Amino acid sequence: MKRIGVYTSGGDAPGMNAAIRAVVRVSIAQNLEVYGITAGYLGMLENEMNPLQLRDMANIIQRGGTILKTARSTEMMKPEGRTKAATNLKNLGIDALVCIGGDGSFRGAHALWEEHQIPIVGVPGTIDNDIFGSDKTIGFDTAVNTALEAIDRIRDTAASHDRLFIVEVMGRNSGFIASYVGLAGGAEEIFTPENVASVDKSIERIKESIRRGKTSSILITAEGQKPGRAYDLADAIRKKSGMDAKVCILGHQQRGGSPTAADRILASRMGAAAVDALMHGQCDIMIGTEGERLVQVPLDLVTKNEKKTQMDLLSLASVLAT
C-alpha cells in the first residue's frame, strides 16, 4: 500500500477536520501518500482528488465543517456509479480509503469493497450519534454543547416571562441529541422518535409543576422526519390546554462551530486508528468506541443494525424534572 484516499461524506460534523488531519499526518509518518477527495463520493465520480501534504493540515484542528467539503450523490447508489468511482480511484493509484461519515456513507464504502475490492475503513462522523457499533461519533459532543448553551439562554427568558418554551433540536431518526440535551438542560419533557410522548400527559405534567410553584417550563423535541415538529406540538398544546408555547428551532447551528476538546481527541484517535488498520491489512470495518476503548466493527454489521437511544436517560430526565 502506497497511496491512501480520505474523504468526508454526508452531513458535516465538528471534528471532521481533526480526523482528516490525523489520517494525513499518520499516513505521511508511515511513508504513505495521501489524496484528499473533494465532496465525498461526488469527488470520486468527477475526479476531484488531490495530494495532501503536512502543511495542508496546519490550523484546521479547531475548525468546524470539513476542508474536503461534503455532498450527497445519488449516482453512487447505482452499480454503474460505483464502477465509475472505483475506476477513477484505481487510475489514480489509490490503494485504500478512509471514509469519514455516517450510515449512508458507510453503505457506499461497504459496496465499494464488496463490488471492487477497494480496502476501506470507516470513521463515524455525525452529530446524531446514531451509528451502530460506536458509543460516540465525531461531532456529537459539540452539537450537544451548542444546543445546551442555547437552551440555558432560553431558560433565562422563560423564567423572566413565566413562559413555556418548546426547543427543537436536530435528529431525524435519532433522539440522542434531544435526550442528552434534555437531561443536561433540566427539560420537563423530551420528545424523540423512539419516545413518542403523549401531549395530554405532557400537559398534565406541566400543570402539576405549576401547582407546585413552577412558573416556566422547557420541552425538548427532536425534529423528526422534517424540521418544524415543535410548531405542531405547540399548536396541539394550545388547542388542548389553552397554554401558549413559544417555539425555538435551533437548526443547523448545531452542526457548526469549533469542535470541543472531546471531539478533537476522539477524531484524532479514530483517524490514526483507521490508517493503522489499513497498514495491518484490515478493511471493510469501522473504527468505533466501546467506553474509552477503540474497537473495530465490520461495516456489514454497522449498516444492518440500528442504534437505539438510551431510554434510561429519558426516564432519569423525567424524574429529575419533577
Sequence and secondary structure as in RCSB ss.txt:
>XXXX:A:sequence
MKRIGVYTSGGDAPGMNAAIRAVVRVSIAQNLEVYGITAGYLGMLENEMNPLQLRDMANIIQRGGTILKTARSTE
MMKPEGRTKAATNLKNLGIDALVCIGGDGSFRGAHALWEEHQIPIVGVPGTIDNDIFGSDKTIGFDTAVNTALEA
IDRIRDTAASHDRLFIVEVMGRNSGFIASYVGLAGGAEEIFTPENVASVDKSIERIKESIRRGKTSSILITAEGQ
KPGRAYDLADAIRKKSGMDAKVCILGHQQRGGSPTAADRILASRMGAAAVDALMHGQCDIMIGTEGERLVQVPLD
LVTKNEKKTQMDLLSLASVLAT
>XXXX:A:secstr
  EEEEEE SS  TTHHHHHHHHHHHHHHTT EEEEETTTHHHHHTT EEE  GGGGTT TT  S TT     SG
GGSHHHHHHHHHHHHHTT  EEEEEE HHHHHHHHHHHHHH   EEEEEB TT   TT S  BTHHHHHHHHHHH
HHHHHHHHHHHT EEEEEE  SS  HHHHHHHHHHT SEEE SS    HHHHHHHHHHHHHTT   EEEEEE TT
STTHHHHHHHHHHHHH   EEEEE GGGGT S   HHHHHHHHHHHHHHHHHHHTT  SEEEEEETTEEEEEEHH
HHHH      HHHHHHHHHHT 
